[in-house]
């Protein structure tokens, strides 16, 4: 559990450092991502396409490094 928390912490720090470049990745605007406007100030966002892509990539990485 300790190693997992350390790795997650390092990953969060890396994501924070590389955030200006990570924002330019089109993840979150893929086909299959659904945005539903809710009134004047609301919006419901369902990132189905992005979640599917992340799941496939993580599954492939897990199988490669298992």
C-alpha positions as CSV (number, residue, x, y, z in Angstrom):
1,X,0.0,0.0,0.0
2,X,2.9,2.3,0.8
3,X,4.5,1.9,-2.6
4,X,1.2,2.5,-4.3
5,X,0.7,5.8,-2.5
6,X,4.2,6.9,-3.3
7,X,3.8,6.1,-7.0
8,X,0.4,7.9,-7.0
9,X,2.0,11.0,-5.3
10,X,4.8,11.0,-7.9
11,X,2.3,10.7,-10.7
12,X,0.3,13.7,-9.4
13,X,3.4,15.8,-9.0
14,X,4.5,14.9,-12.6
15,X,1.0,15.7,-13.9
16,X,1.2,19.1,-12.1
17,X,4.5,19.9,-13.6
18,X,3.5,18.9,-17.1
19,X,0.0,20.4,-16.9
20,X,0.6,23.1,-19.6
21,X,1.4,20.4,-22.1
22,X,-1.1,17.9,-20.9
23,X,-4.0,20.4,-21.4
24,X,-3.3,20.4,-25.2
25,X,-3.9,16.6,-25.4
26,X,-7.4,16.2,-26.9
27,X,-8.5,13.8,-24.1
28,X,-11.9,14.9,-23.0
29,X,-13.0,16.0,-26.5
30,X,-13.2,12.7,-28.2
31,X,-16.1,11.4,-30.2
32,X,-18.4,9.7,-27.7
33,X,-17.9,12.3,-25.0
34,X,-21.4,13.8,-24.3
35,X,-22.1,17.3,-23.1
36,X,-25.6,18.2,-22.1
37,X,-26.4,21.9,-21.3
38,X,-28.5,22.3,-18.1
39,X,-30.1,25.7,-18.0
40,X,-28.2,29.0,-18.0
41,X,-25.2,28.0,-15.8
42,X,-25.1,24.2,-15.8
43,X,-23.6,21.5,-17.9
44,X,-23.5,17.7,-17.6
45,X,-20.4,16.1,-19.0
46,X,-20.1,12.4,-19.6
47,X,-16.7,11.4,-20.9
48,X,-17.6,8.0,-22.3
49,X,-15.1,8.0,-25.2
50,X,-12.2,9.3,-23.0
51,X,-12.9,6.7,-20.3
52,X,-13.0,3.9,-22.9
53,X,-9.7,5.0,-24.4
54,X,-8.0,5.2,-21.0
55,X,-9.4,1.8,-20.0
56,X,-8.0,0.2,-23.2
57,X,-4.5,1.9,-22.7
58,X,-4.3,0.9,-19.1
59,X,-5.4,-2.7,-19.8
60,X,-2.7,-3.0,-22.5
61,X,0.0,-1.6,-20.2
62,X,-1.1,-3.9,-17.4
63,X,-0.9,-6.9,-19.7
64,X,2.5,-5.9,-21.0
65,X,4.1,-5.3,-17.6
66,X,2.3,-8.1,-15.7
